[in-house]
């Protein structure tokens, strides 16, 4: 199966898949679950159009057990950089269950990681559950602190509220 050409996802950063494999092993025997975020490939130094999966966002309140993991959908951020989901199968099965397919609607890439959580113990699927090759890319990830490095003025500017708030907000 080919890469995720139609969605514009070129691959996943090596650091990101390594993090997810490690987190899955730490969560064992329970499932690990997170959401995938991506960055523009050109912002990562690649001379290509498209996106690279760079982050795993763990949603507060995620409930995990040996056979399932779930998130409260009202806590999922509306994120333009959302790319899909990632979760582990502690039983090692690297294919989506019917329950998994029911959650694959958001995003283009859905990764399943299986025990024993080695470098080849994962697969990427599209929304329909079809397996696709997702290249692992050796890219320099942006500074993690930059994601949270913003001020109220930045938020006001983004929302077009500059100058509308008084000094006592």
Secondary structure by P-SEA (a helix, b strand, c coil): ccccccccccbbbaaaaaaaaaaaaaaccbbbbbbbbbccccccccccccccccbbbbbcccccccccccccccccccccccccbbbbcccccccccaaaaaacccccbbbbbcccccccccccccccbbbbbbbbbbcccccccccccccaaaaaaaacccccccccc
